[in-house]
Amino acid sequence: MINQLNSFSAIPNGVVNSFSTVIIQALALMPIIYFVRYELRRGRAGVRFWKDVGIIAGATLVALAAHVVAIATWALVFSVCGEFSHLSAAVYHSGMNYTTLGDSDRVMSPSWRVLAPLEAANGMLMFGVSTTMLFAVIQRLIQTRLRESSSDDPRLQSRGGPYQH
């Protein structure tokens, strides 16, 4: 009966923590969006290769930091639930679950083991959000670069643009 009660309390904890990681990702996306928009308005994005590499690297690092914070958040849940006596072990275990490598069968108690697949699903979704964001940044940089290069090419100007025949 106690194990069933613990399992039932594990699920709400996992759902709340999943929502918190969505908020963490959203908080990471906002500065990336503002930074790319700022660089585009200043005319520095989509113009120079190394500047674009810096923008992409910065966006990647912010996304990675958000994932580290999400992993740490899951680790805190595991520690507070009493599954790990040391936070470092909880962080390692959380990282294994979040990246879908998983090792919870040997480590977690049966009552809290249900959190492992929930964290793995959450991690997959959050990596998807980060990947989508990086693709959007890269696409915007490429579009800006193509727009700049087509406005410099007199052959394209005389025809009205790169896509008109």
N, C-alpha and C positions, 0 to 999 in steps of 0.2 A: 504494500500500500504506500509506503514512504517513497519507494522508487518511482511509482506512478505519479505521485504528487510532485516529485522533483522534475520528472519529465514534462509534466504539464506546466510547471513554472519555467522550464528551460525554453519552451517555444515562445512565449511572450517576450522573454528577455532577448531571444534571437531576433525576433521580428522588430523590436524596438531598436536593437543595434543595427539591423539592416537599414532601417530608415535613417539612422544617424550617419551611416556611411554614404547614403545618397546626399545628405546635407553637406558632408565633408567634400564630396566630389563637386557639388554645386559651388561651394565656397572657393574651390580651386579653379573652377572654370571661369568665374567672373573676372578675376584679375587677368587671366589669359586673354579673354575677349577684349577687355578694355585696353590691354597693352597692344594687341595686334591692331585694333582700331586706331589707337594713338599713332602707332608707327605708320599705318596707311595714310592717315591724315597729314602727317609730317612729310610724306613722300619718301620714306626710307625703307618701306617694306615692298617686296616684289621688284626691287630695282637692282640691288647688289647681292650677289651670291652669298658672300660671307655674312652679310647682315641677316639674310633669310635663314642661313644655317643657325645663327645665334638665336633668332626668334623661335625656330623649331626646337632647338636644344633647351631654351628657357621654358617653353611650354611643356616639354617632356619632363624636365626636372620638377616643375610644379605638380604635374600629374603624378609623378613618382612619389613626391612628398605626401600627396593626398593618400596614396595607397599605403604608405608607411604609417600615417596617422590612423587609417582605417584598421590596419593590422594591430596596431597598439590598442585601439579601442576594443577590438575583439579580445585581445590578450587581457585587458583589464576585466572584462566580463568573466573570462575563465578564472582569473585570480580571485575575484570577489566571490564567485560561486564555490571557491575552495578546491578547484580542480588542480591547481598548481601552487606549490609553496614558494617558488621563485618566479618573479616576473619575467626573467630572461627565458625560462623554459616555456612560459605561456606565450611569449612573443614568438619564439621559434615554432611552437606548435601552431599558433595562429597563422603564421606565414605559410606553413605547410598546407593548412586548410584553405586559406584565402587564394593561394595559387593553384589549387586543386591537386596538389601532390598527395596530401592527406596521410595521416598516420594515427588517426583517432581511435582505431580499434584496439590498439595496444596501450594507449595512454589515458584516455578519458573513461570515467566511470559510466556504466550503462545509462544512468539517469540523465547525464548531460551530453551523451554521445550524439544526440539528435542535432546538436548545434553544429557539428562538423559539416554535414552536407548543406546546411543552411548557409554557413559561412562560405563554403565553396561556391555555391550558386551566387551568393552576393558578390564574391570576388570576381567571378566570370562576368557578371553584369557590369561591375565597376570598371573592369579592364576594357569592356566594350565601350563604355562611355568615354574613357580616355582615348581609346583608339579612334573613335568617331571624331572627337575633338581635334586630335592631331591631323587626321585626314582633312578636316574642314579648314584648319590653319594652312596646311600645305596647298590645298586647292585654291584658297583665296590668294596666296602668294603667287601661285602659277597663273591664275587669272589676271592678276595685276601685272605680272611680268609680260604676259602675252598682249595685254592691252597696251602696255608701254612700247613693246617692240613693233606692234602693228601701226602705232601712230608715228613711229620713226621711219617706216618703210614707205617710200613714195609709190612703189608699185601697188601696195594695198590701199593707199589713200585715193589713187585715181579710180579704183574700182569700187570704192565705198566701204571697204572693210574686208576682213579675211574670209567672211562667210557669204558674201554676196557675189553672184556671178553675172 
